[in-house]
Amino acid sequence: MKKRFTDEQIIGILREAEVGAMSIKALCKKHNLTEQTFFRWRNKFGGLDVPDARRLKDLESENARLKRLVAEQMLVIDGMKEIGPKKMMTPSERRDTVQVLVRRGISQRKALRYLGLSRRIASYAPRQAAKDQAVAERLLAASPKVPRFGYRRMAAWLDLGEARVRRLWRQLGLNIPRRRPRRRRSGNDIRLPGAVRPNAVWSYDFVHDQMADGRALKMLCVIDEYTRECLAIEVGASLRAQDVILTLARLMRIYGKPAFVRSDNGAEFTAAKVMRWLRDAAIGPAFIAPGSPWQNGFVESFNGKLRDELLNREWFLSRAEAKVLIERWRQFYNEQWPHSAHGYKPPATVRRNWSEPDTIHPGLTA
């Protein structure tokens, strides 16, 4: 409500009282005000001229403005303490920061000015969340099935953009698989030759597990080093040298004869029967150095995937059940598992799409 008397009028009334032409009671009755108001005016404006009153009014206004600024600044400081060291890198983070200051009692416009942001930040309604909902549901549904997949392999498996999956991967809090500690190679380690075409080098190794009742489970895994394809996983209670020969013979009837087979120095692989059979089949054995599993890294890596994605997650009640589930996982690995060595293509696709180059290679490269 507008003041009834201006500062100049108040000083004029006080001057009338100082002249003494009429009593204070009569003066108050003349100007229709109470004696209490008159004495309050005299306490505040007594002895001031009109210019002095104007300066006093300006000082009071400036003081009130400074108090408001200090109060707002304290609210901003408290709000920034609540925000902490977080950076406003994304539009959503900027909007959240503005809301923190608004909750502190600062207007939205001033909060945007203090933070140096455009007013469009607060008025924009995000639409990306609705677009990402279907993709997020696919990621949440697929992640438990393949817990060792990171966002790159998941993007290739679901045929989605890698950048989009990476952003949603972090928003959904999907854990990236923890890397297992790897054994360091010695400085004088010898690098073995690698395959340059399918069927150049096969690698095989044994994996041990047990069923729900404690009975042993032994698996012979055979892979192609070039395509990373798992050619077979032979499952049994125990596997001997004769079982190794029968498995290799069966695979050669299906895929053809490899140039080399790589293995460690286990008794089943170095047995006289196996060595004689390989010699008769004109297949060169390629044994790794004792105590150097990294020289057989392809099959060791495959064994880790087999254990992480199947053996550690399943509780086999019988050997027949184990054979069915292991074979099902082998088919999934060959036909669907995106392998980073071939641009996240499945191993079986690499074999089907491979064509013999113009120059015939012997099968190995140093």
C-alpha positions as CSV (number, residue, x, y, z in Angstrom):
1,M,0.0,0.0,0.0
2,K,1.3,3.5,-0.9
3,K,2.4,5.7,2.0
4,R,0.0,8.4,2.9
5,F,2.7,11.0,3.6
6,T,5.9,11.5,1.7
7,D,9.2,12.2,3.5
8,E,9.0,15.9,2.4
9,Q,5.5,16.2,3.9
10,I,6.6,14.6,7.2
11,I,9.5,17.0,7.5
12,G,7.0,19.9,6.8
13,I,4.7,18.8,9.6
14,L,7.7,18.5,12.0
15,R,8.7,22.1,11.1
16,E,5.2,23.3,12.0
17,A,5.6,21.8,15.5
18,E,9.1,23.4,15.9
19,V,7.6,26.9,15.2
20,G,5.1,26.3,18.0
21,A,2.1,28.0,16.4
22,M,-0.1,25.2,17.7
23,S,0.2,22.3,20.1
24,I,1.2,18.8,19.1
25,K,-2.3,17.5,19.8
26,A,-3.9,20.2,17.6
27,L,-1.3,19.5,14.9
28,C,-2.0,15.8,14.9
29,K,-5.7,16.5,14.7
30,K,-5.2,18.9,11.8
31,H,-3.3,16.3,9.8
32,N,-5.4,13.3,11.0
33,L,-2.6,11.2,12.6
34,T,-1.9,9.9,16.1
35,E,0.5,11.4,18.6
36,Q,2.4,8.1,18.6
37,T,3.0,8.4,14.8
38,F,4.2,12.0,15.3
39,F,6.8,11.1,17.8
40,R,8.0,8.2,15.7
41,W,8.5,10.7,12.8
42,R,10.4,13.0,15.1
43,N,12.7,10.2,16.2
44,K,13.5,9.3,12.7
45,F,13.4,12.7,10.8
46,G,14.1,15.2,13.6
47,G,16.7,17.7,12.6
48,L,16.8,16.6,8.9
49,D,16.2,18.8,5.9
50,V,14.4,17.5,2.8
51,P,17.7,16.7,1.0
52,D,18.9,14.8,4.1
53,A,15.7,12.8,4.1
54,R,16.1,12.0,0.5
55,R,19.7,10.7,1.1
56,L,18.5,8.7,4.0
57,K,15.8,7.1,1.9
58,D,18.3,6.2,-0.8
59,L,20.6,4.7,1.8
60,E,17.8,2.6,3.3
61,S,16.9,1.4,-0.2
62,E,20.5,0.5,-1.0
63,N,20.9,-1.2,2.4
64,A,17.8,-3.3,1.8
65,R,19.0,-4.2,-1.7
66,L,22.5,-5.3,-0.4
67,K,20.8,-7.4,2.3
68,R,18.8,-9.2,-0.3
69,L,21.9,-9.8,-2.4
70,V,23.8,-11.1,0.5
71,A,20.9,-13.4,1.5
72,E,20.7,-14.7,-2.1
73,Q,24.4,-15.2,-2.2
74,M,24.3,-17.2,1.0
75,L,21.6,-19.4,-0.5
76,V,23.7,-19.9,-3.6
77,I,26.7,-20.9,-1.5
78,D,24.7,-23.4,0.5
79,G,23.2,-24.8,-2.7
80,M,26.7,-25.2,-4.3
81,K,27.8,-27.0,-1.1
82,E,25.0,-29.4,-1.6
83,I,25.8,-29.9,-5.2
84,G,29.4,-30.7,-4.3
85,P,32.2,-31.2,-6.8
86,K,29.9,-32.7,-9.5
87,K,30.4,-31.3,-13.0
88,M,27.5,-30.1,-15.1
89,M,28.5,-32.1,-18.2
90,T,25.1,-33.2,-19.4
91,P,21.8,-31.3,-19.8
92,S,20.1,-33.5,-17.2
93,E,22.9,-32.7,-14.7
94,R,22.5,-29.0,-15.4
95,R,18.7,-29.2,-14.8
96,D,19.3,-31.1,-11.5
97,T,21.7,-28.4,-10.4
98,V,19.2,-25.6,-11.1
99,Q,16.5,-27.5,-9.1
100,V,18.9,-27.7,-6.1
101,L,19.1,-23.9,-6.0
102,V,15.4,-23.4,-6.6
103,R,14.7,-25.7,-3.6
104,R,16.9,-23.3,-1.6
105,G,14.5,-20.5,-2.3
106,I,16.2,-18.8,-5.3
107,S,14.1,-18.1,-8.3
108,Q,14.7,-20.1,-11.4
109,R,15.8,-17.1,-13.4
110,K,18.4,-16.0,-10.8
111,A,19.6,-19.6,-10.4
112,L,20.2,-19.8,-14.1
113,R,22.1,-16.5,-14.0
114,Y,24.3,-17.5,-11.1
115,L,25.2,-20.8,-12.9
116,G,25.7,-19.1,-16.3
117,L,23.1,-21.3,-18.0
118,S,20.5,-20.5,-20.7
119,R,16.9,-20.3,-19.7
120,R,16.1,-23.0,-22.3
121,I,17.8,-25.5,-20.0
122,A,15.1,-25.4,-17.4
123,S,12.2,-25.2,-19.9
124,Y,13.2,-28.0,-22.1
125,A,11.3,-31.3,-21.7
126,P,13.6,-34.3,-22.3
127,R,12.3,-36.8,-24.9
128,Q,15.3,-39.2,-25.1
129,A,14.1,-41.3,-22.1
130,A,11.0,-42.4,-24.0
131,K,13.0,-43.3,-27.0
132,D,15.5,-45.3,-24.9
133,Q,12.9,-47.2,-23.0
134,A,12.6,-50.1,-25.4
135,V,16.4,-50.4,-25.8
136,A,16.8,-50.3,-22.0
137,E,14.3,-53.1,-21.6
138,R,16.2,-55.2,-24.1
139,L,19.5,-54.6,-22.2
140,L,17.9,-55.5,-18.9
141,A,16.5,-58.7,-20.3
142,A,19.6,-59.8,-22.1
143,S,22.2,-58.9,-19.4
144,P,21.4,-61.8,-17.0
145,K,21.7,-64.3,-19.9
146,V,25.2,-63.3,-20.7
147,P,26.7,-61.8,-17.6
148,R,30.2,-61.7,-18.9
149,F,29.3,-59.4,-21.8
150,G,30.4,-55.8,-21.7
151,Y,28.7,-53.0,-23.5
152,R,30.6,-53.5,-26.8
153,R,29.9,-57.2,-27.1
154,M,26.3,-56.6,-26.0
155,A,25.8,-53.9,-28.7
156,A,27.1,-56.3,-31.3
157,W,25.0,-59.2,-30.1
158,L,21.8,-57.1,-30.1
159,D,22.7,-55.2,-33.3
160,L,22.6,-51.8,-31.6
161,G,24.7,-48.7,-31.7
162,E,27.8,-48.9,-29.5
163,A,27.6,-45.3,-28.2
164,R,23.9,-45.6,-27.3
165,V,24.4,-48.9,-25.5
166,R,27.4,-47.4,-23.6
167,R,25.3,-44.5,-22.4
168,L,22.4,-46.7,-21.3
169,W,24.8,-49.2,-19.8
170,R,26.0,-46.5,-17.4
171,Q,22.6,-45.1,-16.7
172,L,21.2,-48.6,-15.8
173,G,24.1,-49.4,-13.6
174,L,24.9,-52.7,-15.4
175,N,28.3,-53.9,-14.1
176,I,31.1,-54.3,-16.6
177,P,32.6,-57.8,-16.0
178,R,35.6,-57.8,-13.7
179,R,38.8,-58.9,-15.4
180,R,40.4,-61.9,-13.9
181,P,44.1,-61.5,-12.9
182,R,46.4,-62.7,-15.6
183,R,49.7,-64.5,-15.2
184,R,52.6,-62.4,-16.3
185,R,54.8,-63.8,-19.0
186,S,58.5,-64.2,-18.4
187,G,60.9,-62.0,-20.4
188,N,62.5,-64.8,-22.3
189,D,59.2,-66.4,-23.3
190,I,59.0,-67.7,-26.9
191,R,56.1,-66.7,-29.0
192,L,54.6,-69.6,-30.9
193,P,53.3,-69.2,-34.5
194,G,49.7,-68.3,-35.0
195,A,47.1,-69.5,-37.6
196,V,46.4,-67.4,-40.7
197,R,43.5,-69.5,-42.0
198,P,40.8,-72.0,-40.8
199,N,42.1,-75.5,-40.0
200,A,45.6,-74.3,-39.8
201,V,46.0,-74.9,-36.0
202,W,43.6,-76.6,-33.6
203,S,44.1,-76.2,-29.9
204,Y,42.7,-78.6,-27.3
205,D,42.8,-78.8,-23.5
206,F,40.9,-80.3,-20.6
207,V,38.5,-78.6,-18.2
208,H,37.5,-80.1,-14.9
209,D,34.3,-79.7,-13.0
210,Q,31.9,-81.6,-10.7
211,M,28.2,-82.4,-10.6
212,A,25.8,-81.7,-7.8
213,D,26.5,-85.0,-6.1
214,G,30.3,-84.5,-6.2
215,R,31.1,-86.8,-9.1
216,A,33.8,-85.6,-11.4
217,L,33.2,-84.1,-14.8
218,K,35.9,-83.9,-17.4
219,M,35.6,-82.0,-20.7
220,L,37.9,-82.0,-23.8
221,C,37.6,-78.7,-25.6
222,V,38.9,-78.4,-29.2
223,I,38.9,-75.0,-30.9
224,D,40.1,-73.6,-34.2
225,E,42.7,-70.9,-33.5
226,Y,41.8,-68.8,-36.5
227,T,38.0,-68.7,-36.4
228,R,37.9,-69.2,-32.5
229,E,35.2,-71.7,-33.2
230,C,34.7,-74.5,-30.7
231,L,34.8,-77.7,-32.7
232,A,33.8,-80.0,-29.9
233,I,33.4,-80.3,-26.1
234,E,33.7,-84.0,-25.2
235,V,32.1,-84.7,-21.8
236,G,32.8,-87.7,-19.6
237,A,33.8,-89.0,-16.2
238,S,37.3,-89.5,-17.4
239,L,38.9,-89.0,-20.8
240,R,42.1,-90.9,-21.9
241,A,44.4,-90.8,-24.8
242,Q,42.1,-93.0,-26.9
243,D,39.3,-90.6,-26.3
244,V,41.5,-87.8,-27.6
245,I,42.2,-89.8,-30.8
246,L,38.5,-90.6,-31.4
247,T,37.5,-87.0,-30.9
248,L,40.2,-85.7,-33.3
249,A,39.3,-88.3,-35.9
250,R,35.6,-87.4,-35.8
251,L,36.3,-83.7,-36.2
252,M,38.7,-84.3,-39.1
253,R,35.8,-86.2,-40.9
254,I,33.7,-83.1,-40.5
255,Y,36.1,-80.1,-40.9
256,G,39.1,-81.6,-42.6
257,K,42.6,-82.2,-41.4
258,P,44.5,-79.4,-39.6
259,A,48.1,-78.6,-40.2
260,F,49.0,-78.5,-36.4
261,V,47.4,-79.3,-33.1
262,R,48.5,-77.3,-30.1
263,S,48.3,-78.5,-26.5
264,D,50.1,-78.5,-23.2
265,N,52.3,-81.4,-22.0
266,G,49.6,-83.4,-20.3
267,A,49.8,-87.1,-20.2
268,E,46.8,-87.5,-22.5
269,F,48.4,-85.4,-25.2
270,T,51.9,-86.7,-25.0
271,A,51.0,-90.4,-24.8
272,A,52.6,-92.7,-27.4
273,K,49.3,-93.6,-28.9
274,V,48.4,-89.9,-29.6
275,M,51.9,-89.1,-31.0
276,R,51.9,-92.2,-33.2
277,W,48.4,-91.4,-34.5
278,L,49.3,-87.8,-35.3
279,R,52.5,-88.9,-37.1
280,D,50.5,-91.4,-39.2
281,A,47.9,-88.6,-40.0
282,A,50.7,-86.2,-41.0
283,I,49.7,-83.7,-38.4
284,G,52.3,-81.7,-36.6
285,P,52.0,-81.5,-32.8
286,A,52.8,-78.1,-31.3
287,F,53.4,-78.4,-27.6
288,I,53.8,-75.3,-25.4
289,A,56.7,-74.8,-23.0
290,P,56.0,-76.4,-19.6
291,G,54.4,-73.9,-17.1
292,S,53.5,-71.4,-19.9
293,P,49.7,-71.6,-20.4
294,W,49.7,-68.2,-22.2
295,Q,51.3,-70.0,-25.1
296,N,48.1,-71.8,-25.5
297,G,46.1,-68.6,-24.9
298,F,43.2,-69.2,-27.4
299,V,41.9,-72.4,-25.7
300,E,42.7,-71.0,-22.2
301,S,40.6,-67.9,-23.0
302,F,37.8,-70.2,-24.3
303,N,38.0,-72.3,-21.1
304,G,37.5,-69.1,-19.1
305,K,34.4,-68.2,-21.0
306,L,33.0,-71.7,-20.6
307,R,33.5,-71.6,-16.9
308,D,32.2,-68.0,-16.4
309,E,29.1,-68.3,-18.6
310,L,28.1,-71.9,-18.0
311,L,30.0,-74.1,-15.5
312,N,29.9,-71.5,-12.6
313,R,26.2,-70.8,-13.2
314,E,24.8,-74.4,-13.6
315,W,24.4,-77.2,-11.1
316,F,24.4,-80.4,-13.1
317,L,22.3,-83.2,-11.6
318,S,23.5,-85.9,-14.1
319,R,26.1,-86.3,-16.8
320,A,23.4,-86.5,-19.5
321,E,22.1,-83.1,-18.4
322,A,25.6,-81.7,-18.5
323,K,26.2,-83.0,-22.0
324,V,22.9,-81.4,-23.3
325,L,23.5,-78.0,-21.6
326,I,27.2,-77.9,-22.6
327,E,26.4,-78.7,-26.2
328,R,23.6,-76.0,-26.3
329,W,26.1,-73.4,-25.0
330,R,28.7,-74.5,-27.6
331,Q,26.2,-73.9,-30.4
332,F,25.4,-70.5,-28.9
333,Y,29.1,-69.7,-28.7
334,N,29.7,-70.7,-32.3
335,E,26.6,-69.1,-33.9
336,Q,25.8,-66.0,-31.8
337,W,28.8,-65.1,-29.5
338,P,30.3,-61.9,-30.9
339,H,34.1,-62.3,-30.9
340,S,36.2,-59.1,-30.8
341,A,39.1,-60.7,-32.8
342,H,36.8,-60.7,-35.9
343,G,35.0,-57.4,-35.5
344,Y,32.4,-58.9,-33.1
345,K,31.3,-61.6,-35.6
346,P,30.4,-65.1,-34.4
347,P,33.1,-67.7,-35.1
348,A,30.8,-69.8,-37.3
349,T,30.1,-66.8,-39.5
350,V,33.9,-66.2,-39.9
351,R,34.3,-69.8,-41.1
352,R,31.5,-69.5,-43.6
353,N,32.7,-66.2,-45.0
354,W,36.3,-67.1,-45.2
355,S,37.7,-67.5,-48.7
356,E,41.1,-68.7,-49.8
357,P,43.5,-65.8,-50.7
358,D,45.3,-65.7,-54.0
359,T,48.6,-66.5,-52.3
360,I,48.5,-69.9,-50.6
361,H,50.0,-69.7,-47.1
362,P,51.4,-72.7,-45.3
363,G,48.9,-72.0,-42.5
364,L,51.2,-70.4,-39.9
365,T,52.8,-67.1,-39.4
366,A,55.5,-66.2,-37.0
